[in-house]
Amino acid sequence: MAFALLPAGRLIPVPPVEVALRGRRIVGSPTTVRAGIEAAAEEYTADAARRRSYELIAEEFGLVRSGTGPAALAS
Protein backbone atom coordinates (compact mmCIF):
# COMPACT_ATOMS: atom_id res chain seq x y z
CA MET A 1 0.00 0.00 0.00
CA ALA A 2 2.86 2.36 0.81
CA PHE A 3 4.26 1.89 -2.71
CA ALA A 4 0.86 2.48 -4.29
CA LEU A 5 0.42 5.78 -2.47
CA LEU A 6 4.00 7.00 -2.97
CA PRO A 7 3.50 8.36 -6.54
CA ALA A 8 0.61 10.47 -5.25
CA GLY A 9 2.84 11.90 -2.52
CA ARG A 10 0.81 10.27 0.24
CA LEU A 11 3.14 8.64 2.72
CA ILE A 12 1.92 6.23 5.36
CA PRO A 13 3.86 4.57 8.15
CA VAL A 14 5.04 1.08 7.28
CA PRO A 15 4.17 -1.39 10.06
CA PRO A 16 6.83 -3.53 11.73
CA VAL A 17 7.32 -6.99 10.18
CA GLU A 18 5.48 -8.82 12.98
CA VAL A 19 2.41 -6.61 12.52
CA ALA A 20 2.47 -6.95 8.73
CA LEU A 21 2.72 -10.75 8.97
CA ARG A 22 -0.43 -10.91 11.12
CA GLY A 23 -2.42 -9.08 8.49
CA ARG A 24 -6.18 -8.70 8.56
CA ARG A 25 -8.26 -11.83 8.63
CA ILE A 26 -12.01 -11.97 8.51
CA VAL A 27 -13.24 -15.43 9.43
CA GLY A 28 -16.36 -16.94 10.87
CA SER A 29 -20.01 -17.28 10.03
CA PRO A 30 -21.51 -15.34 7.12
CA THR A 31 -22.82 -12.78 9.61
CA THR A 32 -19.38 -12.39 11.20
CA VAL A 33 -17.66 -12.09 7.82
CA ARG A 34 -20.18 -9.51 6.64
CA ALA A 35 -19.65 -7.46 9.79
CA GLY A 36 -15.88 -7.73 9.35
CA ILE A 37 -15.99 -6.58 5.75
CA GLU A 38 -18.29 -3.70 6.61
CA ALA A 39 -15.99 -2.67 9.48
CA ALA A 40 -12.95 -2.77 7.18
CA ALA A 41 -14.75 -0.72 4.55
CA GLU A 42 -15.71 1.84 7.19
CA GLU A 43 -12.23 1.91 8.74
CA TYR A 44 -10.58 2.54 5.40
CA THR A 45 -13.40 4.79 4.11
CA ALA A 46 -13.85 2.52 1.11
CA ASP A 47 -15.31 4.15 -1.95
CA ALA A 48 -18.25 2.67 -3.86
CA ALA A 49 -16.06 0.66 -6.25
CA ARG A 50 -14.16 -0.94 -3.38
CA ARG A 51 -17.38 -1.70 -1.50
CA ARG A 52 -18.74 -3.31 -4.65
CA SER A 53 -15.63 -5.49 -4.92
CA TYR A 54 -16.28 -6.71 -1.36
CA GLU A 55 -19.87 -7.49 -2.34
CA LEU A 56 -18.72 -9.44 -5.39
CA ILE A 57 -16.32 -11.49 -3.26
CA ALA A 58 -19.09 -12.22 -0.76
CA GLU A 59 -21.45 -13.24 -3.57
CA GLU A 60 -18.83 -15.54 -5.11
CA PHE A 61 -18.36 -17.30 -1.78
CA GLY A 62 -22.10 -17.61 -1.27
CA LEU A 63 -22.17 -15.23 1.70
CA VAL A 64 -24.97 -13.07 0.25
CA ARG A 65 -27.55 -13.56 -2.44
CA SER A 66 -26.56 -11.96 -5.74
CA GLY A 67 -28.09 -8.55 -6.28
CA THR A 68 -29.07 -7.95 -2.64
CA GLY A 69 -26.11 -5.86 -1.46
CA PRO A 70 -26.10 -2.10 -0.87
CA ALA A 71 -25.02 -1.38 -4.44
CA ALA A 72 -28.02 -3.26 -5.81
CA LEU A 73 -30.36 -1.40 -3.48
CA ALA A 74 -28.96 1.97 -4.59
CA SER A 75 -29.65 1.32 -8.27
MARMAR-745661 format. One record per atom (N, C-alpha, C): residue number from 1; atom name; x, y, z. Coordinates in nm, 2 decimals, always signed. Example, Ala and Ser with C-alpha at 12.3 -4.5 7.8 and 13.67 -1.06 7.14 Angstrom:
% residues 2
<node><resi>1</resi><name>N</name><xx>+1.32</xx><yy>-0.57</yy><zz>+0.78</zz></node>
<node><resi>1</resi><name>CA</name><xx>+1.23</xx><yy>-0.45</yy><zz>+0.78</zz></node>
<node><resi>1</resi><name>C</name><xx>+1.32</xx><yy>-0.33</yy><zz>+0.78</zz></node>
<node><resi>2</resi><name>N</name><xx>+1.28</xx><yy>-0.22</yy><zz>+0.71</zz></node>
<node><resi>2</resi><name>CA</name><xx>+1.37</xx><yy>-0.11</yy><zz>+0.71</zz></node>
<node><resi>2</resi><name>C</name><xx>+1.29</xx><yy>+0.00</yy><zz>+0.79</zz></node>
% end
This chain:
% residues 75
<node><resi>1</resi><name>N</name><xx>+0.08</xx><yy>-0.12</yy><zz>+0.00</zz></node>
<node><resi>1</resi><name>CA</name><xx>+0.00</xx><yy>+0.00</yy><zz>+0.00</zz></node>
<node><resi>1</resi><name>C</name><xx>+0.09</xx><yy>+0.13</yy><zz>+0.00</zz></node>
<node><resi>2</resi><name>N</name><xx>+0.20</xx><yy>+0.12</yy><zz>+0.08</zz></node>
<node><resi>2</resi><name>CA</name><xx>+0.29</xx><yy>+0.24</yy><zz>+0.08</zz></node>
<node><resi>2</resi><name>C</name><xx>+0.34</xx><yy>+0.27</yy><zz>-0.06</zz></node>
<node><resi>3</resi><name>N</name><xx>+0.37</xx><yy>+0.17</yy><zz>-0.14</zz></node>
<node><resi>3</resi><name>CA</name><xx>+0.43</xx><yy>+0.19</yy><zz>-0.27</zz></node>
<node><resi>3</resi><name>C</name><xx>+0.32</xx><yy>+0.24</yy><zz>-0.36</zz></node>
<node><resi>4</resi><name>N</name><xx>+0.19</xx><yy>+0.20</yy><zz>-0.34</zz></node>
<node><resi>4</resi><name>CA</name><xx>+0.09</xx><yy>+0.25</yy><zz>-0.43</zz></node>
<node><resi>4</resi><name>C</name><xx>+0.06</xx><yy>+0.40</yy><zz>-0.40</zz></node>
<node><resi>5</resi><name>N</name><xx>+0.07</xx><yy>+0.44</yy><zz>-0.28</zz></node>
<node><resi>5</resi><name>CA</name><xx>+0.04</xx><yy>+0.58</yy><zz>-0.25</zz></node>
<node><resi>5</resi><name>C</name><xx>+0.16</xx><yy>+0.67</yy><zz>-0.27</zz></node>
<node><resi>6</resi><name>N</name><xx>+0.28</xx><yy>+0.62</yy><zz>-0.28</zz></node>
<node><resi>6</resi><name>CA</name><xx>+0.40</xx><yy>+0.70</yy><zz>-0.30</zz></node>
<node><resi>6</resi><name>C</name><xx>+0.40</xx><yy>+0.79</yy><zz>-0.42</zz></node>
<node><resi>7</resi><name>N</name><xx>+0.35</xx><yy>+0.75</yy><zz>-0.54</zz></node>
<node><resi>7</resi><name>CA</name><xx>+0.35</xx><yy>+0.84</yy><zz>-0.65</zz></node>
<node><resi>7</resi><name>C</name><xx>+0.26</xx><yy>+0.96</yy><zz>-0.63</zz></node>
<node><resi>8</resi><name>N</name><xx>+0.15</xx><yy>+0.94</yy><zz>-0.55</zz></node>
<node><resi>8</resi><name>CA</name><xx>+0.06</xx><yy>+1.05</yy><zz>-0.52</zz></node>
<node><resi>8</resi><name>C</name><xx>+0.11</xx><yy>+1.14</yy><zz>-0.41</zz></node>
<node><resi>9</resi><name>N</name><xx>+0.23</xx><yy>+1.11</yy><zz>-0.36</zz></node>
<node><resi>9</resi><name>CA</name><xx>+0.28</xx><yy>+1.19</yy><zz>-0.25</zz></node>
<node><resi>9</resi><name>C</name><xx>+0.22</xx><yy>+1.17</yy><zz>-0.12</zz></node>
<node><resi>10</resi><name>N</name><xx>+0.15</xx><yy>+1.06</yy><zz>-0.10</zz></node>
<node><resi>10</resi><name>CA</name><xx>+0.08</xx><yy>+1.03</yy><zz>+0.02</zz></node>
<node><resi>10</resi><name>C</name><xx>+0.16</xx><yy>+0.92</yy><zz>+0.09</zz></node>
<node><resi>11</resi><name>N</name><xx>+0.23</xx><yy>+0.96</yy><zz>+0.20</zz></node>
<node><resi>11</resi><name>CA</name><xx>+0.31</xx><yy>+0.86</yy><zz>+0.27</zz></node>
<node><resi>11</resi><name>C</name><xx>+0.24</xx><yy>+0.81</yy><zz>+0.39</zz></node>
<node><resi>12</resi><name>N</name><xx>+0.25</xx><yy>+0.68</yy><zz>+0.42</zz></node>
<node><resi>12</resi><name>CA</name><xx>+0.19</xx><yy>+0.62</yy><zz>+0.54</zz></node>
<node><resi>12</resi><name>C</name><xx>+0.30</xx><yy>+0.55</yy><zz>+0.61</zz></node>
<node><resi>13</resi><name>N</name><xx>+0.29</xx><yy>+0.53</yy><zz>+0.74</zz></node>
<node><resi>13</resi><name>CA</name><xx>+0.39</xx><yy>+0.46</yy><zz>+0.82</zz></node>
<node><resi>13</resi><name>C</name><xx>+0.38</xx><yy>+0.31</yy><zz>+0.78</zz></node>
<node><resi>14</resi><name>N</name><xx>+0.50</xx><yy>+0.25</yy><zz>+0.76</zz></node>
<node><resi>14</resi><name>CA</name><xx>+0.50</xx><yy>+0.11</yy><zz>+0.73</zz></node>
<node><resi>14</resi><name>C</name><xx>+0.51</xx><yy>+0.03</yy><zz>+0.86</zz></node>
<node><resi>15</resi><name>N</name><xx>+0.42</xx><yy>-0.07</yy><zz>+0.88</zz></node>
<node><resi>15</resi><name>CA</name><xx>+0.42</xx><yy>-0.14</yy><zz>+1.01</zz></node>
<node><resi>15</resi><name>C</name><xx>+0.54</xx><yy>-0.23</yy><zz>+1.02</zz></node>
<node><resi>16</resi><name>N</name><xx>+0.57</xx><yy>-0.26</yy><zz>+1.15</zz></node>
<node><resi>16</resi><name>CA</name><xx>+0.68</xx><yy>-0.35</yy><zz>+1.17</zz></node>
<node><resi>16</resi><name>C</name><xx>+0.65</xx><yy>-0.49</yy><zz>+1.11</zz></node>
<node><resi>17</resi><name>N</name><xx>+0.75</xx><yy>-0.57</yy><zz>+1.09</zz></node>
<node><resi>17</resi><name>CA</name><xx>+0.73</xx><yy>-0.70</yy><zz>+1.02</zz></node>
<node><resi>17</resi><name>C</name><xx>+0.63</xx><yy>-0.79</yy><zz>+1.09</zz></node>
<node><resi>18</resi><name>N</name><xx>+0.64</xx><yy>-0.79</yy><zz>+1.22</zz></node>
<node><resi>18</resi><name>CA</name><xx>+0.55</xx><yy>-0.88</yy><zz>+1.30</zz></node>
<node><resi>18</resi><name>C</name><xx>+0.40</xx><yy>-0.84</yy><zz>+1.28</zz></node>
<node><resi>19</resi><name>N</name><xx>+0.38</xx><yy>-0.71</yy><zz>+1.27</zz></node>
<node><resi>19</resi><name>CA</name><xx>+0.24</xx><yy>-0.66</yy><zz>+1.25</zz></node>
<node><resi>19</resi><name>C</name><xx>+0.19</xx><yy>-0.69</yy><zz>+1.11</zz></node>
<node><resi>20</resi><name>N</name><xx>+0.28</xx><yy>-0.67</yy><zz>+1.01</zz></node>
<node><resi>20</resi><name>CA</name><xx>+0.25</xx><yy>-0.70</yy><zz>+0.87</zz></node>
<node><resi>20</resi><name>C</name><xx>+0.22</xx><yy>-0.84</yy><zz>+0.85</zz></node>
<node><resi>21</resi><name>N</name><xx>+0.29</xx><yy>-0.93</yy><zz>+0.92</zz></node>
<node><resi>21</resi><name>CA</name><xx>+0.27</xx><yy>-1.07</yy><zz>+0.90</zz></node>
<node><resi>21</resi><name>C</name><xx>+0.14</xx><yy>-1.12</yy><zz>+0.95</zz></node>
<node><resi>22</resi><name>N</name><xx>+0.09</xx><yy>-1.05</yy><zz>+1.06</zz></node>
<node><resi>22</resi><name>CA</name><xx>-0.04</xx><yy>-1.09</yy><zz>+1.11</zz></node>
<node><resi>22</resi><name>C</name><xx>-0.15</xx><yy>-1.06</yy><zz>+1.01</zz></node>
<node><resi>23</resi><name>N</name><xx>-0.14</xx><yy>-0.95</yy><zz>+0.95</zz></node>
<node><resi>23</resi><name>CA</name><xx>-0.24</xx><yy>-0.91</yy><zz>+0.85</zz></node>
<node><resi>23</resi><name>C</name><xx>-0.38</xx><yy>-0.90</yy><zz>+0.90</zz></node>
<node><resi>24</resi><name>N</name><xx>-0.48</xx><yy>-0.88</yy><zz>+0.82</zz></node>
<node><resi>24</resi><name>CA</name><xx>-0.62</xx><yy>-0.87</yy><zz>+0.86</zz></node>
<node><resi>24</resi><name>C</name><xx>-0.68</xx><yy>-1.00</yy><zz>+0.81</zz></node>
<node><resi>25</resi><name>N</name><xx>-0.75</xx><yy>-1.06</yy><zz>+0.90</zz></node>
<node><resi>25</resi><name>CA</name><xx>-0.83</xx><yy>-1.18</yy><zz>+0.86</zz></node>
<node><resi>25</resi><name>C</name><xx>-0.97</xx><yy>-1.16</yy><zz>+0.91</zz></node>
<node><resi>26</resi><name>N</name><xx>-1.06</xx><yy>-1.20</yy><zz>+0.82</zz></node>
<node><resi>26</resi><name>CA</name><xx>-1.20</xx><yy>-1.20</yy><zz>+0.85</zz></node>
<node><resi>26</resi><name>C</name><xx>-1.25</xx><yy>-1.34</yy><zz>+0.83</zz></node>
<node><resi>27</resi><name>N</name><xx>-1.28</xx><yy>-1.40</yy><zz>+0.95</zz></node>
<node><resi>27</resi><name>CA</name><xx>-1.32</xx><yy>-1.54</yy><zz>+0.94</zz></node>
<node><resi>27</resi><name>C</name><xx>-1.45</xx><yy>-1.56</yy><zz>+1.03</zz></node>
<node><resi>28</resi><name>N</name><xx>-1.52</xx><yy>-1.66</yy><zz>+1.00</zz></node>
<node><resi>28</resi><name>CA</name><xx>-1.64</xx><yy>-1.69</yy><zz>+1.09</zz></node>
<node><resi>28</resi><name>C</name><xx>-1.76</xx><yy>-1.72</yy><zz>+1.00</zz></node>
<node><resi>29</resi><name>N</name><xx>-1.87</xx><yy>-1.71</yy><zz>+1.07</zz></node>
<node><resi>29</resi><name>CA</name><xx>-2.00</xx><yy>-1.73</yy><zz>+1.00</zz></node>
<node><resi>29</resi><name>C</name><xx>-2.02</xx><yy>-1.62</yy><zz>+0.90</zz></node>
<node><resi>30</resi><name>N</name><xx>-2.12</xx><yy>-1.64</yy><zz>+0.81</zz></node>
<node><resi>30</resi><name>CA</name><xx>-2.15</xx><yy>-1.53</yy><zz>+0.71</zz></node>
<node><resi>30</resi><name>C</name><xx>-2.18</xx><yy>-1.40</yy><zz>+0.78</zz></node>
<node><resi>31</resi><name>N</name><xx>-2.25</xx><yy>-1.40</yy><zz>+0.89</zz></node>
<node><resi>31</resi><name>CA</name><xx>-2.28</xx><yy>-1.28</yy><zz>+0.96</zz></node>
<node><resi>31</resi><name>C</name><xx>-2.16</xx><yy>-1.21</yy><zz>+1.01</zz></node>
<node><resi>32</resi><name>N</name><xx>-2.06</xx><yy>-1.29</yy><zz>+1.07</zz></node>
<node><resi>32</resi><name>CA</name><xx>-1.94</xx><yy>-1.24</yy><zz>+1.12</zz></node>
<node><resi>32</resi><name>C</name><xx>-1.85</xx><yy>-1.18</yy><zz>+1.01</zz></node>
<node><resi>33</resi><name>N</name><xx>-1.85</xx><yy>-1.25</yy><zz>+0.90</zz></node>
<node><resi>33</resi><name>CA</name><xx>-1.77</xx><yy>-1.21</yy><zz>+0.78</zz></node>
<node><resi>33</resi><name>C</name><xx>-1.82</xx><yy>-1.08</yy><zz>+0.73</zz></node>
<node><resi>34</resi><name>N</name><xx>-1.96</xx><yy>-1.07</yy><zz>+0.71</zz></node>
<node><resi>34</resi><name>CA</name><xx>-2.02</xx><yy>-0.95</yy><zz>+0.66</zz></node>
<node><resi>34</resi><name>C</name><xx>-1.98</xx><yy>-0.83</yy><zz>+0.75</zz></node>
<node><resi>35</resi><name>N</name><xx>-2.00</xx><yy>-0.85</yy><zz>+0.88</zz></node>
<node><resi>35</resi><name>CA</name><xx>-1.97</xx><yy>-0.75</yy><zz>+0.98</zz></node>
<node><resi>35</resi><name>C</name><xx>-1.82</xx><yy>-0.71</yy><zz>+0.97</zz></node>
<node><resi>36</resi><name>N</name><xx>-1.73</xx><yy>-0.80</yy><zz>+0.95</zz></node>
<node><resi>36</resi><name>CA</name><xx>-1.59</xx><yy>-0.77</yy><zz>+0.94</zz></node>
<node><resi>36</resi><name>C</name><xx>-1.56</xx><yy>-0.69</yy><zz>+0.81</zz></node>
<node><resi>37</resi><name>N</name><xx>-1.62</xx><yy>-0.73</yy><zz>+0.70</zz></node>
<node><resi>37</resi><name>CA</name><xx>-1.60</xx><yy>-0.66</yy><zz>+0.57</zz></node>
<node><resi>37</resi><name>C</name><xx>-1.65</xx><yy>-0.52</yy><zz>+0.59</zz></node>
<node><resi>38</resi><name>N</name><xx>-1.77</xx><yy>-0.50</yy><zz>+0.64</zz></node>
<node><resi>38</resi><name>CA</name><xx>-1.83</xx><yy>-0.37</yy><zz>+0.66</zz></node>
<node><resi>38</resi><name>C</name><xx>-1.74</xx><yy>-0.28</yy><zz>+0.75</zz></node>
<node><resi>39</resi><name>N</name><xx>-1.69</xx><yy>-0.34</yy><zz>+0.86</zz></node>
<node><resi>39</resi><name>CA</name><xx>-1.60</xx><yy>-0.27</yy><zz>+0.95</zz></node>
<node><resi>39</resi><name>C</name><xx>-1.47</xx><yy>-0.22</yy><zz>+0.88</zz></node>
<node><resi>40</resi><name>N</name><xx>-1.42</xx><yy>-0.31</yy><zz>+0.79</zz></node>
<node><resi>40</resi><name>CA</name><xx>-1.29</xx><yy>-0.28</yy><zz>+0.72</zz></node>
<node><resi>40</resi><name>C</name><xx>-1.32</xx><yy>-0.17</yy><zz>+0.62</zz></node>
<node><resi>41</resi><name>N</name><xx>-1.44</xx><yy>-0.18</yy><zz>+0.55</zz></node>
<node><resi>41</resi><name>CA</name><xx>-1.48</xx><yy>-0.07</yy><zz>+0.45</zz></node>
<node><resi>41</resi><name>C</name><xx>-1.49</xx><yy>+0.06</yy><zz>+0.52</zz></node>
<node><resi>42</resi><name>N</name><xx>-1.55</xx><yy>+0.06</yy><zz>+0.64</zz></node>
<node><resi>42</resi><name>CA</name><xx>-1.57</xx><yy>+0.18</yy><zz>+0.72</zz></node>
<node><resi>42</resi><name>C</name><xx>-1.44</xx><yy>+0.24</yy><zz>+0.77</zz></node>
<node><resi>43</resi><name>N</name><xx>-1.35</xx><yy>+0.15</yy><zz>+0.82</zz></node>
<node><resi>43</resi><name>CA</name><xx>-1.22</xx><yy>+0.19</yy><zz>+0.87</zz></node>
<node><resi>43</resi><name>C</name><xx>-1.14</xx><yy>+0.26</yy><zz>+0.77</zz></node>
<node><resi>44</resi><name>N</name><xx>-1.14</xx><yy>+0.20</yy><zz>+0.65</zz></node>
<node><resi>44</resi><name>CA</name><xx>-1.06</xx><yy>+0.25</yy><zz>+0.54</zz></node>
<node><resi>44</resi><name>C</name><xx>-1.13</xx><yy>+0.35</yy><zz>+0.45</zz></node>
<node><resi>45</resi><name>N</name><xx>-1.25</xx><yy>+0.39</yy><zz>+0.49</zz></node>
<node><resi>45</resi><name>CA</name><xx>-1.34</xx><yy>+0.48</yy><zz>+0.41</zz></node>
<node><resi>45</resi><name>C</name><xx>-1.34</xx><yy>+0.44</yy><zz>+0.26</zz></node>
<node><resi>46</resi><name>N</name><xx>-1.38</xx><yy>+0.31</yy><zz>+0.25</zz></node>
<node><resi>46</resi><name>CA</name><xx>-1.38</xx><yy>+0.25</yy><zz>+0.11</zz></node>
<node><resi>46</resi><name>C</name><xx>-1.48</xx><yy>+0.33</yy><zz>+0.02</zz></node>
<node><resi>47</resi><name>N</name><xx>-1.44</xx><yy>+0.35</yy><zz>-0.10</zz></node>
<node><resi>47</resi><name>CA</name><xx>-1.53</xx><yy>+0.42</yy><zz>-0.20</zz></node>
<node><resi>47</resi><name>C</name><xx>-1.63</xx><yy>+0.31</yy><zz>-0.25</zz></node>
<node><resi>48</resi><name>N</name><xx>-1.72</xx><yy>+0.36</yy><zz>-0.33</zz></node>
<node><resi>48</resi><name>CA</name><xx>-1.83</xx><yy>+0.27</yy><zz>-0.39</zz></node>
<node><resi>48</resi><name>C</name><xx>-1.77</xx><yy>+0.15</yy><zz>-0.47</zz></node>
<node><resi>49</resi><name>N</name><xx>-1.66</xx><yy>+0.17</yy><zz>-0.54</zz></node>
<node><resi>49</resi><name>CA</name><xx>-1.61</xx><yy>+0.07</yy><zz>-0.62</zz></node>
<node><resi>49</resi><name>C</name><xx>-1.54</xx><yy>-0.04</yy><zz>-0.53</zz></node>
<node><resi>50</resi><name>N</name><xx>-1.48</xx><yy>+0.00</yy><zz>-0.43</zz></node>
<node><resi>50</resi><name>CA</name><xx>-1.42</xx><yy>-0.09</yy><zz>-0.34</zz></node>
<node><resi>50</resi><name>C</name><xx>-1.52</xx><yy>-0.17</yy><zz>-0.26</zz></node>
<node><resi>51</resi><name>N</name><xx>-1.63</xx><yy>-0.10</yy><zz>-0.22</zz></node>
<node><resi>51</resi><name>CA</name><xx>-1.74</xx><yy>-0.17</yy><zz>-0.15</zz></node>
<node><resi>51</resi><name>C</name><xx>-1.80</xx><yy>-0.27</yy><zz>-0.24</zz></node>
<node><resi>52</resi><name>N</name><xx>-1.82</xx><yy>-0.24</yy><zz>-0.37</zz></node>
<node><resi>52</resi><name>CA</name><xx>-1.87</xx><yy>-0.33</yy><zz>-0.46</zz></node>
<node><resi>52</resi><name>C</name><xx>-1.78</xx><yy>-0.45</yy><zz>-0.48</zz></node>
<node><resi>53</resi><name>N</name><xx>-1.65</xx><yy>-0.43</yy><zz>-0.48</zz></node>
<node><resi>53</resi><name>CA</name><xx>-1.56</xx><yy>-0.55</yy><zz>-0.49</zz></node>
<node><resi>53</resi><name>C</name><xx>-1.58</xx><yy>-0.64</yy><zz>-0.37</zz></node>
<node><resi>54</resi><name>N</name><xx>-1.60</xx><yy>-0.59</yy><zz>-0.25</zz></node>
<node><resi>54</resi><name>CA</name><xx>-1.63</xx><yy>-0.67</yy><zz>-0.14</zz></node>
<node><resi>54</resi><name>C</name><xx>-1.76</xx><yy>-0.75</yy><zz>-0.16</zz></node>
<node><resi>55</resi><name>N</name><xx>-1.86</xx><yy>-0.68</yy><zz>-0.21</zz></node>
<node><resi>55</resi><name>CA</name><xx>-1.99</xx><yy>-0.75</yy><zz>-0.23</zz></node>
<node><resi>55</resi><name>C</name><xx>-1.97</xx><yy>-0.86</yy><zz>-0.33</zz></node>
<node><resi>56</resi><name>N</name><xx>-1.89</xx><yy>-0.84</yy><zz>-0.44</zz></node>
<node><resi>56</resi><name>CA</name><xx>-1.87</xx><yy>-0.94</yy><zz>-0.54</zz></node>
<node><resi>56</resi><name>C</name><xx>-1.80</xx><yy>-1.06</yy><zz>-0.48</zz></node>
<node><resi>57</resi><name>N</name><xx>-1.70</xx><yy>-1.04</yy><zz>-0.39</zz></node>
<node><resi>57</resi><name>CA</name><xx>-1.63</xx><yy>-1.15</yy><zz>-0.33</zz></node>
<node><resi>57</resi><name>C</name><xx>-1.73</xx><yy>-1.23</yy><zz>-0.24</zz></node>
<node><resi>58</resi><name>N</name><xx>-1.81</xx><yy>-1.16</yy><zz>-0.16</zz></node>
<node><resi>58</resi><name>CA</name><xx>-1.91</xx><yy>-1.22</yy><zz>-0.08</zz></node>
<node><resi>58</resi><name>C</name><xx>-2.01</xx><yy>-1.31</yy><zz>-0.16</zz></node>
<node><resi>59</resi><name>N</name><xx>-2.05</xx><yy>-1.25</yy><zz>-0.27</zz></node>
<node><resi>59</resi><name>CA</name><xx>-2.15</xx><yy>-1.32</yy><zz>-0.36</zz></node>
<node><resi>59</resi><name>C</name><xx>-2.08</xx><yy>-1.45</yy><zz>-0.41</zz></node>
<node><resi>60</resi><name>N</name><xx>-1.95</xx><yy>-1.44</yy><zz>-0.45</zz></node>
<node><resi>60</resi><name>CA</name><xx>-1.88</xx><yy>-1.55</yy><zz>-0.51</zz></node>
<node><resi>60</resi><name>C</name><xx>-1.87</xx><yy>-1.67</yy><zz>-0.41</zz></node>
<node><resi>61</resi><name>N</name><xx>-1.85</xx><yy>-1.63</yy><zz>-0.28</zz></node>
<node><resi>61</resi><name>CA</name><xx>-1.84</xx><yy>-1.73</yy><zz>-0.18</zz></node>
<node><resi>61</resi><name>C</name><xx>-1.97</xx><yy>-1.77</yy><zz>-0.12</zz></node>
<node><resi>62</resi><name>N</name><xx>-2.08</xx><yy>-1.72</yy><zz>-0.17</zz></node>
<node><resi>62</resi><name>CA</name><xx>-2.21</xx><yy>-1.76</yy><zz>-0.13</zz></node>
<node><resi>62</resi><name>C</name><xx>-2.25</xx><yy>-1.70</yy><zz>+0.01</zz></node>
<node><resi>63</resi><name>N</name><xx>-2.19</xx><yy>-1.59</yy><zz>+0.04</zz></node>
<node><resi>63</resi><name>CA</name><xx>-2.22</xx><yy>-1.52</yy><zz>+0.17</zz></node>
<node><resi>63</resi><name>C</name><xx>-2.34</xx><yy>-1.43</yy><zz>+0.16</zz></node>
<node><resi>64</resi><name>N</name><xx>-2.38</xx><yy>-1.39</yy><zz>+0.04</zz></node>
<node><resi>64</resi><name>CA</name><xx>-2.50</xx><yy>-1.31</yy><zz>+0.02</zz></node>
<node><resi>64</resi><name>C</name><xx>-2.56</xx><yy>-1.35</yy><zz>-0.11</zz></node>
<node><resi>65</resi><name>N</name><xx>-2.69</xx><yy>-1.33</yy><zz>-0.12</zz></node>
<node><resi>65</resi><name>CA</name><xx>-2.75</xx><yy>-1.36</yy><zz>-0.24</zz></node>
<node><resi>65</resi><name>C</name><xx>-2.72</xx><yy>-1.25</yy><zz>-0.35</zz></node>
<node><resi>66</resi><name>N</name><xx>-2.69</xx><yy>-1.29</yy><zz>-0.47</zz></node>
<node><resi>66</resi><name>CA</name><xx>-2.66</xx><yy>-1.20</yy><zz>-0.57</zz></node>
<node><resi>66</resi><name>C</name><xx>-2.76</xx><yy>-1.09</yy><zz>-0.59</zz></node>
<node><resi>67</resi><name>N</name><xx>-2.72</xx><yy>-0.97</yy><zz>-0.60</zz></node>
<node><resi>67</resi><name>CA</name><xx>-2.81</xx><yy>-0.85</yy><zz>-0.63</zz></node>
<node><resi>67</resi><name>C</name><xx>-2.88</xx><yy>-0.80</yy><zz>-0.51</zz></node>
<node><resi>68</resi><name>N</name><xx>-2.84</xx><yy>-0.84</yy><zz>-0.38</zz></node>
<node><resi>68</resi><name>CA</name><xx>-2.91</xx><yy>-0.79</yy><zz>-0.26</zz></node>
<node><resi>68</resi><name>C</name><xx>-2.82</xx><yy>-0.70</yy><zz>-0.18</zz></node>
<node><resi>69</resi><name>N</name><xx>-2.70</xx><yy>-0.67</yy><zz>-0.22</zz></node>
<node><resi>69</resi><name>CA</name><xx>-2.61</xx><yy>-0.59</yy><zz>-0.15</zz></node>
<node><resi>69</resi><name>C</name><xx>-2.65</xx><yy>-0.44</yy><zz>-0.16</zz></node>
<node><resi>70</resi><name>N</name><xx>-2.58</xx><yy>-0.35</yy><zz>-0.08</zz></node>
<node><resi>70</resi><name>CA</name><xx>-2.61</xx><yy>-0.21</yy><zz>-0.09</zz></node>
<node><resi>70</resi><name>C</name><xx>-2.60</xx><yy>-0.15</yy><zz>-0.23</zz></node>
<node><resi>71</resi><name>N</name><xx>-2.51</xx><yy>-0.19</yy><zz>-0.31</zz></node>
<node><resi>71</resi><name>CA</name><xx>-2.50</xx><yy>-0.14</yy><zz>-0.44</zz></node>
<node><resi>71</resi><name>C</name><xx>-2.63</xx><yy>-0.17</yy><zz>-0.52</zz></node>
<node><resi>72</resi><name>N</name><xx>-2.68</xx><yy>-0.29</yy><zz>-0.51</zz></node>
<node><resi>72</resi><name>CA</name><xx>-2.80</xx><yy>-0.33</yy><zz>-0.58</zz></node>
<node><resi>72</resi><name>C</name><xx>-2.92</xx><yy>-0.24</yy><zz>-0.53</zz></node>
<node><resi>73</resi><name>N</name><xx>-2.93</xx><yy>-0.22</yy><zz>-0.40</zz></node>
<node><resi>73</resi><name>CA</name><xx>-3.04</xx><yy>-0.14</yy><zz>-0.35</zz></node>
<node><resi>73</resi><name>C</name><xx>-3.03</xx><yy>+0.01</yy><zz>-0.39</zz></node>
<node><resi>74</resi><name>N</name><xx>-2.91</xx><yy>+0.06</yy><zz>-0.42</zz></node>
<node><resi>74</resi><name>CA</name><xx>-2.90</xx><yy>+0.20</yy><zz>-0.46</zz></node>
<node><resi>74</resi><name>C</name><xx>-2.93</xx><yy>+0.22</yy><zz>-0.60</zz></node>
<node><resi>75</resi><name>N</name><xx>-2.93</xx><yy>+0.11</yy><zz>-0.69</zz></node>
<node><resi>75</resi><name>CA</name><xx>-2.96</xx><yy>+0.13</yy><zz>-0.83</zz></node>
<node><resi>75</resi><name>C</name><xx>-3.11</xx><yy>+0.12</yy><zz>-0.86</zz></node>
% end
